[in-house]
């Protein structure tokens, strides 16, 4: 196959520009800090504040992680069915539009979240999370349709790079509101709420630009006589699963991805709350550190893509996972109020964060067999990722509640990375053996 026109490639990559503001503002910076502020007791000396919800007392940061785990569980359960339907009907753009709109509205609705409506805020956060990650199922599945195998690393990296650039632009705008709210006649809390509204508008608006440029997908199959979308969707999933069982390298790579991504995503989701409540890093410095991550991640995504060209995808992934292991250990040892140490760690995280995400996606696309059922195949990738996040975020919150320290939760992530590294080595070994057999 040939890579699509530059117009289509740019249109596809622009959805990263559109939705990455959710990852930065809602997942990583302003919303976690705002959540901690409206649910905390205002005493910086305490690192574990509690809230009451549904008749139970929770550590506020653990409740946040539990809510995220629930959202990802919902995505993991429903995305395979939705993606199979999209493959059969050839309407993945319709699903992409729906979840883009749902997530955007939920982000905007966070404008009304304050200390008096915790359940409402968590519900909006969960819906926004479901919208964001569900839309990525269909977005990612366009990659093997628009890019030839030799171009997928480059195209994938372009998406992540544009995502970082776009999210940083809106983050800076929101940062101005949060840093000097008095200049606009508002409070810091209102500045945060305005930021949530802007995220929804940005995500939906630029999302339409991307949707207008993406090609229409062709149906991968027809409904059998008397069949329904639900039954045919499950049949399609079973067919893809059977194919995976006969693709040992891809199957083992998914196992490795499951574990190391458990660590990566949990770090990304919990970093701000960890810095705010465990390390007592001021909100302004937290936002600066996340901006450092985003800026460094742009060249990081491209450099690791180049590294994969020199050493191969598996070797490049192994190097990045080893770096993640060291960074978790450093994060565990960081001193309280260590702002500059936190900046240094943020720089390291940023360099490998974009690279490992981009390379993981393109590696999977390379290992996939030639097929028209791209969405169904990527739903397995997506489900693997989401179940990993469910386990990772729930474990992080549970260990925090059980030990009264998020540091222990960070240290536990090392185990996930070590298992992922071992399975990557196993997958690479399998690939070499198969290559020798076919030589």
Buried (B, 14 or more C-beta within 10 A) or exposed (E): EEBBEEEBBBBBBBBBBBBBBBBBBBBBBBBBBBBBBBBBEEEEEEBBBBBEBEEEEBBBBBBBBBBBBBBBBBBBEBBBBBBBBBBBBBBBBBBBBBBBBBBBBBBBBBBEBBEEEBEBBBBBBBBBBBBBBBBBBBBBBBBBBBBEBEBBBBBBBBBBBBBBBBBBBBBEBBBEBBBEBEEEEBEBBBBBBBBBBBBBBBBBEBBEBBBEBBBEBEEBBEEEEEEEEEEBBEBBBEBBEEBBEEBBBBBBBBBBBBBBBBBBBBBBBBBBBBBBBBBBBBBEBBBBBBBBBBBBBBBBBBBBBBBBEEEBBBBBBBBBBBBBBEBBEBBBEBEEEBBEBBBBBBBBBBBBBBBBBBBBBBBBBBBBEEBBBBBBBBBBBBBBBBBBBBBBBBBBBBBBBEEEBBBBBBBBBBBBBBBBBBBBBBBBEBBEEEEEEEE
